[in-house]
């Protein structure tokens, strides 16, 4: 299938551009674009992957304007802001759905003098290695607003350390998160994406549009272990590369 072939070609492009930085890989990028276009035609709108920076900006704009539209239900504005923030974080950090769902304030979301960090222990991460990454500065004011204004209203008097709270006052489940992401991306783009699509979108954006930021791919997707790390990336300076990635896209 074109979608599978395109996935392999994206990985190959990442390797090629890293191993042969001085060579012209435009022909391989053209091949990636060709199979990407075929995959979109075969798979329909659900496969469309916009540039991740574009989607990030749409999410930010949505948070800024979500109160302009009259709410149908009393909690609508707070739900809209929460969903916009969720999309922005997926764009910035490309978390797996399991980790996005489990975020607890004070445990996984840590406030620092510069903003916030996301921290997951090794057993909580699929790759079995500690995850520790700062949220981009562009996300910080929206996280503060959500924590101070919208989340308390969503809690409706209940208590929870979970970051994502449903309109019923309970922590959102993994299935609930997936559904909210699909609803939100359909609202922003006209078609629905799953949380995992953000990981493909981030890697593809780097491979095609920002080949100078290849180190950031591992930082963004938190890939590790001998197979992935040695075949695709050099993990050295991944934190700095991640910052460069965020600066370039946001």
N, C-alpha and C positions, 0 to 999 in steps of 0.2 A: 504494500500500500504506500501511496505517496507520503502519507503522514509519517509512517515508520521510517521510510527512506530519508525524509527531511530531517528527522531527529538524529539519524546517524550522520548526515551531512553537516548539521550544525556542530556536532561534537568534533567531526573531522576538521571543520573550519577553525574551531577554537585551537585544536592541536597544531594545525598547519601555521596559523598566524603567530602562535607562540614560538614554535620551533624555527620558523623561517621568517623572522620579522622584516628582513630586507627584500623579500620576494613579493611579486605581484600576485595576490590571491583574488583579484577581481573576478576571474573566471569561476572560481569556486563559490564566491558570494553570489554570482549570477545563477549558478546551479542551485544554491540554497533557495534563492528567491523563486526560481522556476518550480521546484517541488513544493515549496510553501504555497504557491498560488494553486497548484494542482490539488494539494491537500485541502485547501479551503473550498474548492469547487466540489470535491468529493464528500467532504465532511459537513458542509453547510456552515451557517453563521457561527455555530458554537466553537469553531476552530479559529476564528479570526483573532489575531493577537496584535493589538495596537502597540505602538511604541510605549514602553512602560512609563516614560516621563510624561507623555500625553495623558495617560490614564491618571497618573498622580495629580496633575494639574486639574483634571476634571473633578477628582474627589475633593480637592481643596476648595475649588469654586463651589461645589455642592454644599460643603459644610458652611461656607460663608453666606450662602443664600438660602439655606434650607428653611429658614423661618419666614421667608417671603411668601411662600405658598400657604394659604389657609389650611390648617390641619383638619382631617376628617375625624380623627379621634384625638382625645386630650394629650396623649403621649407621642403623637406623630413627629413633632419637631425633634424631640429627644431621640427617638428611634432613627430618624433621618441622619442626625449628627453622628450618632454611634456608627451607623453603617458607612457613612463617608469616611470616618476615621479608620474603620476596619480596612477599607479599600486602600487608603493612603499607606497604612502600615504594611499591607501585603505588597504594594508596589515597592516600598522602601526596603523591606527585609525578606520578602518571599518566603515566609514561614510555612512549614507544613501545617495542614489543618489541625492535626492533633496538638501541636504546640501553640497555635493561635488560640485554640479553644481553652487550653489549660492555664492561660496566663492569670496569675493572681497578683494583686497589688502587695508590694512588700516582699514577695517571694520571687516572682519572675520579672515584675516591673519594678525597678529600683530607681528612686529619684536621686539625682546627683546635683552638684552645684551648677552643672552645665545643662542639665535637662533630665533625660531618662535613659536607662539601659535595660535591655532585655537579657535576662540571664536564665539559662536552663542547665541543670546538672547533666552529667554524662548519661545516666540511665534514662533521662527524659528525652534524649535526642536519638534519632534513628541511627546516626553514625557512631554513637557511643562516645562522643567527645563533648567536653564543656562548650556551651554556646554563650558568648558574652559580646553583645554588640550594642552600641549607642543608637538611639533613634535619631534620625536626621534633625537638625535644628529647625527645619521647616515644619516638622510635625509637632514639635514641643508645645507651642501655644495652643494647638488644638487638643492635645492630650490634657493639658491643664484645664482647659474649658470643659472638656468632657468629664473629668474627674470632679471638678468643683460645681458644675451646673447640671449637666444632663444625667450622669450616672446616679446621683442621689435621688432624682425624681423617678428614674426608672426603678429604683429599689423599692419605692413605695412603702418605706418604713421597715423593710426586712434588712437583714444583715448578711453580707457575703464579701469575701475577698476577691471573688472572680471579677475580672476586668469587664467582661461583656455580659450585660444584664438584659434579659428579655423584657418585653412590655408587660409580662406577668410578674415581674419582680424576682425572677429566678435566673441563675446562670444559664447562658445559652449553651446548648449541647453542640456536639460536632455536626450533627445533621442540621441543626438550626443555623449554625454558622454558614454551612454550605448553601443553605437555602437563601439566607440573607445576602450572601455574596452574589448569587445568581440573580436575585431580584435587583440588587443595586447596580450590577454591571449592565443588566438589561435596561435599566433606567438611564444610565450614563451613555451607553454605546448603542442601544437598540438590539442587543443580543446578549445572551447570558454566558458568563464564564464561571468555571469552578475555581476554588482556591489554588489548585495545582497548576492551572493555566498561567498563573502569575510567575511561577518558576520557569516555565518554558519561555514566557514573554521576556523575562529578564535576561536569560541566557542568550536568546536569539537577538535581542537588542544589542547586547554587548558584542556578540560575534559579528554582526553585520554592520552596525553603525559606530561602534567604539572598540575596534580591535586593539587599540592601545591600552585598554583597560581589562585585558584578559585575566590579570590577577584577581580582579574584583569578582569574577564569576564564582570562584570557590568561596570567597567571603560572603557573597550574596546567597548562594545555595547551601552553604555550610557542608560541602562535600569534603570527605577526608578518607583516610585509609590508603593503602598502597596502590590499589587499582586505579581509583578515581584520581587521587592526587598526582600520581606519576604519569598517568596517561593523558591527563587534561591540563593540570595546573601546577604552578610552583606556588606553594603556600606561603613562602616568605613574603613579609610585608603585606599580608592580606588585609590588615586593619587600615593601613594607609591607602591601599587600593580600593577598599570599600568606600572610604571617604571621597576619593577621586571619582568613583562611579556616581555617588550621590550628587557631587558637585556638577558633574557633566549633565546629568539627567534632570535634576530638579532646580 
